[in-house]
């Protein structure tokens, strides 16, 4: 999980450190979501490496949380339900690739 903050900031095009703490909260939330969606134990990614697809999903979801923190549905680029739904759909498709399929 090293470097996730820098990768999310690069994705958001944020050159300053003023929102690092906030972004880190969003990264943590995205990781928890990923672990739950993939049927992994809590804190799984603290002890195991992130697959590239899961890392990209976490970057996208963290960025979405940051861009939508004002309550908008689509973030900076589009305030529409479809834009928000597309983010979630794409994130879930990426996470599905490393999901543990079990009951």
PyMOL commands that set and color helices and strands:
alter all, ss='L'
color gray80, all
select helices_A, chain A and resi 4-12+20-37+44-47+52-67+81-96
alter helices_A, ss='H'
color red, helices_A
deselect
rebuild
show_as cartoon
